[in-house]
Structure formats: structure tokens, C-alpha cells
Amino acid sequence: MKASHVLYKVSNLNEAVDSFKSQGFKVDYGSKTDPHNALIYFSEGPYIELLNEAPLSGFSTLALRFLG
């Protein structure tokens, strides 16, 4: 089995991007306007996707807990 990418959930996307960039990684935002993710590609193998925590309403949180 091979993985296409690894999800890395972050609470603040901009801070996470800055942190990875300061460590020498090339990081690209998923979109130019209001990005919710950023991508770190490598020459081989899976890439890392930094994923901003999506704000959920109280109802959505309750529904997700109910569904497991």
C-alpha cells in the first residue's frame, strides 16, 4: 500500500506555513484567496498537506459526535 499524502492538522495555517518555511521547506498555499490548506512536496514519495482546522457550528459538532 502506498500513501499519496499525509494530512497534518494545524490550528493556525499561516503560523504553520511560516514555521515550515523557516525550517527550509518550500510550502505552497492550496489557493490564493482564503486558503484552508498548504502543500509541501518532495522529489519522491507522498506530500504533506497542512490542513487548517475548519470552524464548525455547535450543531455540526453535535451531529459529528452522534455519527462517530
Secondary structure, DSSP 8 states (H G I E B T S, - for coil): ---SEEEEEES-HHHHHHHHHHTT---EES-SSS-SEEEE--SSS-EEEEEE-----HHHHHHHHHH-
